[in-house]
Amino acid sequence: MPNKKSAEKELRKTKKRTIDNKKVSANAKALVKNSLKKVAANDNSAKEDMPKTVKALDKAAKKGVMTKKTASRKKSRLMKKVNKIK
C-alpha cells in the first residue's frame, strides 16, 4: 500500500495503463495467431487480414507495448509466410 497521496495516484494510473496495454497486446497477439493459422491452412483470406494485423502491431509499437523492432520483425516474418501462399 502506498503511503503518500501521490503514490496512490500513481498506482491508480498504473492499473489503468496496464489494462489498456493488455487490450492492445492481446489484440495484436490474437490477430497474429489467426493469421498464422490461416497461413498454415493455405487460406487466401490471410492476405485480406494482413492490413488489420499490421495496424495492430504498429499500434502496439506506438503505445510502447512492444518495441518498434519487435513489431517490425513480426510483420516481416508474417509477410514472408503470407506471400508464399499461392
KAWOPE-V966740 format. One record per residue. N is the residue number from 0. PHI is phi as a letter, one per 20 degrees, with the letter a starting at -180 (NA if undefined). PSI is psi in whole degrees, -180 to 180 (NA if undefined). Layout:
[[N PHI PSI] [N PHI PSI]]
//
This chain:
[[0 NA 133] [1 f 146] [2 e -29] [3 d 158] [4 f -41] [5 f -34] [6 f -35] [7 f -43] [8 f -43] [9 f -38] [10 f -43] [11 f -45] [12 f -42] [13 f -43] [14 f -44] [15 f -44] [16 f -38] [17 f -44] [18 f -46] [19 f -43] [20 f -37] [21 f -37] [22 f -47] [23 f -45] [24 f -45] [25 f -40] [26 f -47] [27 f -45] [28 f -41] [29 f -43] [30 f -40] [31 f -44] [32 f -44] [33 f -40] [34 f -42] [35 f -37] [36 f -43] [37 f -38] [38 f -43] [39 f -31] [40 e 6] [41 l 42] [42 e 126] [43 f -16] [44 f -11] [45 f -35] [46 f -35] [47 f -28] [48 e -10] [49 g -44] [50 g -39] [51 f -43] [52 f -45] [53 f -41] [54 f -43] [55 f -41] [56 f -41] [57 f -40] [58 f -41] [59 f -40] [60 f -40] [61 f -39] [62 f -11] [63 n 10] [64 f -38] [65 c 159] [66 f 161] [67 g -40] [68 f -38] [69 f -45] [70 f -42] [71 f -42] [72 f -43] [73 f -42] [74 f -44] [75 f -49] [76 f -38] [77 f -42] [78 f -42] [79 g -44] [80 f -41] [81 f -38] [82 f -20] [83 f -19] [84 f 134] [85 d NA]]
//
